[in-house]
Amino acid sequence: QVQLVESGGGLVQSGGSVRLSCAASGFTFRFFDMRWYRQVPGKERELVAAITSFGLTDYADSVKGRFTISRDNFKNTVYLQMNSLKPEDTAVYFCNGRRTISGHDNEYWGQGTQVTVSS
């Protein structure tokens, strides 16, 4: 059974830090590109950070220099370190895993974890 389970969300003050974790099971994690998305009510889900199976990273402009994505292929876990948090970072954060094989996307989502940044 495929699972992506996020943890680490909560309430934090502006300027603070939070580390999100996403534990994967049921698929070969090390072959998958992993992403963190976020969503606020009434808006589309936004890509925040990505890390390829080779460890290459990319970030949304809004979080560059503040967020860091990383992965531990031995623990089958992807992380999002979030520093210098702002109220506009408040959202539900989702973990995503994707691998394209012969043109077919295998894609999995976590259930999300709420991060609330108070001003």
N, C-alpha and C positions, 0 to 999 in steps of 0.2 A: 504494500500500500504506500503510495507516494504521499509524503507529507513535507510541508514547509511550515515550521512553527517559529513565529517571531516572538521576541521577548525584549524587555528593557525599556519599554515606553513608560510614560508617566508625566507628572507635572514638574516643570523646572522653571526657574526664574530666567528672565532675559539675561544673556551673557553667560549662562551656565552651559553645562555639557551633559550629554547622554550618549551611551553606547547601546545601539540596537544589535541584537543577535538573531540569526535565522538558522535554525538547525534543520538539516535536510535528511530525509530517509526515503528508501524505496526506489532510488535511482542512482546512477553512477555520477555522483556529484562532481567529480574532478573534470568530467568532460563537458560540463554545462557552463555557459556564460550566466552570470548572476547579476541581478539588478535590484535596486531599491527604487520604488515609486512612492509617491505620496498623493493624497487626495483630500480635498476639503469639500464639504457639502455644496452642491450646486456647480462644482467645477470638474473638469476632466482630470483623470489621473495623470500625474506629471512624473516623468523620469527624473530621478534625482542623481543617481550614481550607478555606474556599471563596472563590472570587472569580468574580463574574459577568462576562459579556462587556462590561458597562458599567464594571467596576472596583469594584463594591460587594463588601465583604468581610464574612466572618463566621467565628467561631472557636468551637471547643469551650471550655467553661469551664476545662478543665484546662490550656489553653495560652494563654489570654488574657493579654496583657501580656508574653508571652515569645516567641511565634511571630508572624511576619509573612508573609503571602502576597502575592505581587505577580506581575505578568505583563508581558511585553514582546511586543506583537503584531507588532513588526517582526522579532523573532528567533523568533517562534512558541515561546516558552518561558515556563513558569511556575516560580516560585521559592518556596521556603519557607525563610525565615531563622529559625533556631531558636537562641534565646539562653537563658541560665540553665538549661541542660539538667539534668534529674534522671534518676536510674536508671530511674524508671518511664516515661520517654520511650523506653526501649529497645523497638524494634519494627522490623518491615519497613514501610517507607513506600511507598505506592503513589500514583501520579498517575492522575487520572481526568478525562476530558472528557465533557461531556454537552450535548446540544442537543435540545430537543423541537420537532418540526415536525409540525403538524396532529395532535397527540396521540401521535405516535410518537417514542420516545426513541432517539436515536443516541448510543451510549455506548461509550467506549473506555478501556482500562486499560493501564498500563505493567506492567513485569515486577517492579517493586519494588526498593528499595535498603535494605540493612540499616543501621540506626543503633544503636549500642551505647554506652550511657553507663555508665561505670564509677564506682563510689562511692569 
